[in-house]
Amino acid sequence: MKYIEDGRSLVERNHDAREYCYQCRREREARMNRIVRRCLVVSSMIFMCSLLAGFMF
């Protein structure tokens, strides 16, 4: 009986680890998306500023 209980707890632990990994991956993806979005905004602002500067000079 003990072996079956150990197996069940091992499966549950595996499931918890998988859920935790999935959550970590989602958080990491969200962080990467935020960084990418910020970089896009900054680069587009620089692009617009350079366009304006080109028009002015």
N, CA, C and O of each residue as an XYZ file, in Angstrom:
228
protein
N       0.843     -1.219      0.000
C       0.000      0.000      0.000
C       0.872      1.260      0.000
O       0.557      2.248     -0.664
N       1.977      1.205      0.761
C       2.811      2.398      0.883
C       3.335      2.838     -0.488
O       3.427      4.032     -0.771
N       3.682      1.851     -1.345
C       4.226      2.181     -2.663
C       3.201      2.973     -3.478
O       3.549      3.943     -4.151
N       1.933      2.551     -3.410
C       0.879      3.241     -4.165
C       0.736      4.670     -3.661
O       0.612      5.602     -4.457
N       0.753      4.849     -2.333
C       0.625      6.199     -1.774
C       1.811      7.059     -2.210
O       1.639      8.223     -2.573
N       3.011      6.483     -2.173
C       4.200      7.224     -2.613
C       4.058      7.632     -4.069
O       4.367      8.765     -4.438
N       3.588      6.700     -4.897
C       3.406      7.002     -6.309
C       2.416      8.131     -6.504
O       2.634      9.020     -7.328
N       1.320      8.100     -5.746
C       0.300      9.134     -5.898
C       0.868     10.497     -5.492
O       0.654     11.493     -6.182
N       1.595     10.535     -4.367
C       2.152     11.814     -3.920
C       3.190     12.298     -4.929
O       3.317     13.500     -5.163
N       3.935     11.360     -5.530
C       4.935     11.736     -6.521
C       4.241     12.353     -7.733
O       4.705     13.358     -8.271
N       3.133     11.757     -8.161
C       2.384     12.300     -9.300
C       1.862     13.685     -8.957
O       1.933     14.600     -9.777
N       1.329     13.845     -7.731
C       0.813     15.152     -7.324
C       1.934     16.179     -7.301
O       1.757     17.321     -7.727
N       3.097     15.757     -6.796
C       4.224     16.675     -6.741
C       4.632     17.076     -8.161
O       4.913     18.245     -8.423
N       4.664     16.097     -9.078
C       4.978     16.391    -10.472
C       3.989     17.399    -11.039
O       4.379     18.346    -11.723
N       2.709     17.191    -10.751
C       1.676     18.090    -11.262
C       1.891     19.499    -10.722
O       1.803     20.474    -11.469
N       2.173     19.606     -9.417
C       2.427     20.918     -8.815
C       3.622     21.587     -9.490
O       3.582     22.776     -9.806
N       4.692     20.807     -9.709
C       5.892     21.365    -10.337
C       5.554     21.864    -11.735
O       6.024     22.921    -12.156
N       4.730     21.089    -12.459
C       4.379     21.492    -13.818
C       3.573     22.790    -13.786
O       3.816     23.697    -14.582
N       2.615     22.876    -12.862
C       1.819     24.101    -12.736
C       2.731     25.279    -12.418
O       2.589     26.357    -12.994
N       3.678     25.066    -11.487
C       4.604     26.124    -11.083
C       5.452     26.561    -12.279
O       5.649     27.754    -12.508
N       5.950     25.584    -13.035
C       6.759     25.891    -14.218
C       5.943     26.711    -15.203
O       6.430     27.694    -15.763
N       4.680     26.294    -15.412
C       3.822     26.996    -16.364
C       3.622     28.440    -15.929
O       3.684     29.361    -16.743
N       3.377     28.626    -14.625
C       3.178     29.980    -14.101
C       4.445     30.808    -14.288
O       4.379     31.966    -14.701
N       5.612     30.205    -13.980
C       6.886     30.920    -14.137
C       7.082     31.314    -15.583
O       7.514     32.428    -15.877
N       6.762     30.391    -16.500
C       6.945     30.674    -17.911
C       6.032     31.815    -18.335
O       6.442     32.701    -19.086
N       4.785     31.790    -17.849
C       3.846     32.867    -18.199
C       4.366     34.202    -17.684
O       4.311     35.205    -18.397
N       4.872     34.225    -16.446
C       5.395     35.476    -15.882
C       6.600     35.958    -16.677
O       6.738     37.151    -16.949
N       7.485     35.013    -17.052
C       8.672     35.394    -17.815
C       8.256     35.953    -19.170
O       8.806     36.955    -19.627
N       7.273     35.297    -19.824
C       6.796     35.791    -21.116
C       6.195     37.175    -20.975
O       6.418     38.040    -21.822
N       5.429     37.396    -19.904
C       4.816     38.712    -19.689
C       5.902     39.765    -19.501
O       5.805     40.867    -20.041
N       6.943     39.421    -18.729
C       8.035     40.370    -18.505
C       8.736     40.683    -19.826
O       9.026     41.842    -20.124
N       9.009     39.634    -20.622
C       9.657     39.847    -21.914
C       8.789     40.723    -22.806
O       9.291     41.622    -23.481
N       7.472     40.456    -22.808
C       6.565     41.263    -23.628
C       6.610     42.721    -23.199
O       6.608     43.618    -24.041
N       6.650     42.963    -21.876
C       6.720     44.343    -21.379
C       8.001     45.014    -21.866
O       7.974     46.152    -22.334
N       9.127     44.299    -21.753
C      10.415     44.870    -22.177
C      10.386     45.159    -23.671
O      10.816     46.225    -24.111
N       9.872     44.199    -24.458
C       9.821     44.383    -25.912
C       8.937     45.565    -26.256
O       9.273     46.369    -27.126
N       7.782     45.672    -25.558
C       6.863     46.772    -25.840
C       7.527     48.111    -25.515
O       7.402     49.073    -26.273
N       8.238     48.167    -24.376
C       8.917     49.406    -23.994
C       9.972     49.763    -25.043
O      10.094     50.922    -25.437
N      10.731     48.762    -25.492
C      11.756     49.014    -26.516
C      11.105     49.523    -27.794
O      11.619     50.445    -28.427
N       9.972     48.926    -28.180
C       9.280     49.372    -29.392
C       8.831     50.814    -29.243
O       8.991     51.617    -30.163
N       8.266     51.148    -28.079
C       7.790     52.521    -27.855
C       8.956     53.497    -27.942
O       8.864     54.530    -28.605
N      10.060     53.160    -27.265
C      11.224     54.056    -27.265
C      11.770     54.219    -28.677
O      12.069     55.333    -29.106
N      11.901     53.102    -29.405
C      12.461     53.187    -30.759
C      11.528     53.965    -31.679
O      11.995     54.719    -32.533
N      10.216     53.795    -31.520
C       9.283     54.548    -32.366
C       9.343     56.036    -32.022
O       9.241     56.880    -32.912
N       9.508     56.365    -30.730
C       9.634     57.773    -30.339
C      10.900     58.375    -30.944
O      10.878     59.491    -31.464
N      12.006     57.628    -30.873
C      13.262     58.117    -31.466
C      13.079     58.310    -32.968
O      13.547     59.296    -33.538
N      12.394     57.358    -33.604
C      12.156     57.443    -35.048
C      11.351     58.695    -35.378
O      11.688     59.426    -36.309
N      10.276     58.943    -34.609
C       9.445     60.127    -34.849
C      10.256     61.399    -34.612
O      10.157     62.352    -35.385
N      11.057     61.416    -33.547
C      11.881     62.600    -33.253
C      12.864     62.860    -34.386
O      13.062     64.006    -34.791
N      13.482     61.798    -34.898
C      14.442     61.986    -35.994
C      13.716     62.456    -37.250
O      14.257     63.261    -38.009
N      12.497     61.966    -37.481
C      11.708     62.437    -38.625
C      11.420     63.927    -38.479
O      11.599     64.702    -39.418
N      10.966     64.317    -37.275
C      10.667     65.735    -37.028
C      11.924     66.581    -37.211
O      11.878     67.649    -37.822
N      13.051     66.097    -36.677
C      14.308     66.836    -36.807
C      14.682     66.954    -38.284
O      15.158     68.000    -38.727
N      14.464     65.876    -39.047
C      14.761     65.914    -40.474
C      13.886     66.933    -41.185
O      14.351     67.639    -42.080
N      12.612     67.012    -40.787
C      11.716     67.994    -41.408
C      12.119     69.414    -41.039
O      12.033     70.324    -41.863
N      12.563     69.603    -39.791
C      12.863     70.963    -39.329
C      14.157     71.490    -39.946
O      14.261     72.674    -40.269
N      15.165     70.582    -40.112
C      16.464     71.085    -40.588
C      16.613     70.925    -42.095
O      17.644     71.296    -42.657
